């Protein structure tokens, strides 16, 4: 999927026409339509990404489906099968990963 196709699809999901998205992002007339054959500037792409609530990397197709998180991150809520993992289980998991068997 091209950047233009990704933007068009996401705009539709968000309820925007490409013209409305173009205006809301503050771009020149029909700028987004030109992206069918031209590469957008980083600045313009970032404006569109902000309106759509995604990253420019996402619009470029450079994001992976894989998510990562560090078990040491105290601000992350870890879940398994939709339920939060209790703190004591997280501590047990950390010990296992470190190779501590106590």
One Martini backbone bead per residue (centre of mass of N, CA, C, O) as a GRO file, in nm:
protein
  102
    1UNK     BB    1   0.097   0.036   0.023
    2UNK     BB    2   0.064   0.354  -0.013
    3UNK     BB    3   0.062   0.655   0.123
    4UNK     BB    4  -0.190   0.754  -0.015
    5UNK     BB    5  -0.370   0.506   0.049
    6UNK     BB    6  -0.343   0.526   0.356
    7UNK     BB    7  -0.464   0.808   0.384
    8UNK     BB    8  -0.734   0.756   0.247
    9UNK     BB    9  -0.831   0.531   0.438
   10UNK     BB   10  -0.802   0.689   0.708
   11UNK     BB   11  -0.982   0.926   0.637
   12UNK     BB   12  -1.239   0.763   0.602
   13UNK     BB   13  -1.244   0.647   0.895
   14UNK     BB   14  -1.247   0.962   1.010
   15UNK     BB   15  -1.441   1.140   0.803
   16UNK     BB   16  -1.261   1.226   0.556
   17UNK     BB   17  -1.174   1.402   0.310
   18UNK     BB   18  -0.909   1.499   0.132
   19UNK     BB   19  -0.981   1.799   0.134
   20UNK     BB   20  -1.032   1.827   0.438
   21UNK     BB   21  -0.757   1.728   0.528
   22UNK     BB   22  -0.591   1.936   0.379
   23UNK     BB   23  -0.714   2.180   0.533
   24UNK     BB   24  -0.664   2.087   0.830
   25UNK     BB   25  -0.340   2.075   0.769
   26UNK     BB   26  -0.257   2.333   0.590
   27UNK     BB   27  -0.254   2.290   0.286
   28UNK     BB   28  -0.235   2.301  -0.021
   29UNK     BB   29  -0.388   2.263  -0.299
   30UNK     BB   30  -0.406   1.926  -0.350
   31UNK     BB   31  -0.155   1.790  -0.215
   32UNK     BB   32  -0.238   1.495  -0.164
   33UNK     BB   33  -0.290   1.419  -0.464
   34UNK     BB   34   0.019   1.446  -0.542
   35UNK     BB   35   0.106   1.175  -0.378
   36UNK     BB   36   0.070   0.967  -0.604
   37UNK     BB   37   0.368   1.078  -0.748
   38UNK     BB   38   0.474   1.211  -0.482
   39UNK     BB   39   0.678   1.310  -0.229
   40UNK     BB   40   0.639   1.412   0.072
   41UNK     BB   41   0.698   1.614   0.303
   42UNK     BB   42   0.767   1.600   0.626
   43UNK     BB   43   0.587   1.833   0.717
   44UNK     BB   44   0.325   1.744   0.575
   45UNK     BB   45   0.305   1.461   0.692
   46UNK     BB   46   0.289   1.553   0.990
   47UNK     BB   47   0.023   1.708   0.964
   48UNK     BB   48  -0.151   1.466   0.880
   49UNK     BB   49  -0.085   1.282   1.117
   50UNK     BB   50  -0.204   1.464   1.335
   51UNK     BB   51  -0.497   1.463   1.233
   52UNK     BB   52  -0.509   1.131   1.234
   53UNK     BB   53  -0.342   1.010   1.486
   54UNK     BB   54  -0.048   0.953   1.370
   55UNK     BB   55   0.233   0.855   1.228
   56UNK     BB   56   0.449   0.895   0.975
   57UNK     BB   57   0.542   0.603   0.968
   58UNK     BB   58   0.265   0.485   0.918
   59UNK     BB   59   0.213   0.629   0.644
   60UNK     BB   60   0.484   0.486   0.522
   61UNK     BB   61   0.497   0.178   0.637
   62UNK     BB   62   0.727   0.162   0.901
   63UNK     BB   63   0.560  -0.023   1.078
   64UNK     BB   64   0.515  -0.255   1.320
   65UNK     BB   65   0.321  -0.492   1.486
   66UNK     BB   66   0.522  -0.493   1.699
   67UNK     BB   67   0.540  -0.500   2.052
   68UNK     BB   68   0.706  -0.329   2.320
   69UNK     BB   69   0.825  -0.405   2.662
   70UNK     BB   70   0.934  -0.327   2.983
   71UNK     BB   71   0.932  -0.480   3.289
   72UNK     BB   72   1.066  -0.218   3.435
   73UNK     BB   73   0.812  -0.059   3.367
   74UNK     BB   74   0.598   0.108   3.589
   75UNK     BB   75   0.384   0.242   3.361
   76UNK     BB   76   0.310  -0.050   3.277
   77UNK     BB   77   0.040  -0.252   3.176
   78UNK     BB   78   0.013  -0.587   3.210
   79UNK     BB   79  -0.121  -0.845   2.996
   80UNK     BB   80  -0.342  -1.146   2.991
   81UNK     BB   81  -0.615  -1.218   2.836
   82UNK     BB   82  -0.725  -0.919   2.952
   83UNK     BB   83  -0.548  -0.942   3.213
   84UNK     BB   84  -0.392  -0.840   3.475
   85UNK     BB   85  -0.077  -0.858   3.599
   86UNK     BB   86   0.041  -0.925   3.879
   87UNK     BB   87   0.309  -0.813   4.054
   88UNK     BB   88   0.407  -1.096   4.157
   89UNK     BB   89   0.425  -1.217   3.867
   90UNK     BB   90   0.628  -1.019   3.753
   91UNK     BB   91   0.854  -1.089   3.949
   92UNK     BB   92   0.874  -1.384   3.865
   93UNK     BB   93   0.945  -1.330   3.569
   94UNK     BB   94   1.206  -1.176   3.623
   95UNK     BB   95   1.353  -1.406   3.765
   96UNK     BB   96   1.345  -1.603   3.530
   97UNK     BB   97   1.498  -1.417   3.323
   98UNK     BB   98   1.760  -1.402   3.516
   99UNK     BB   99   1.786  -1.702   3.666
  100UNK     BB  100   1.626  -1.699   3.920
  101UNK     BB  101   1.529  -1.962   4.171
  102UNK     BB  102   1.415  -1.778   4.438
   0.00000   0.00000   0.00000
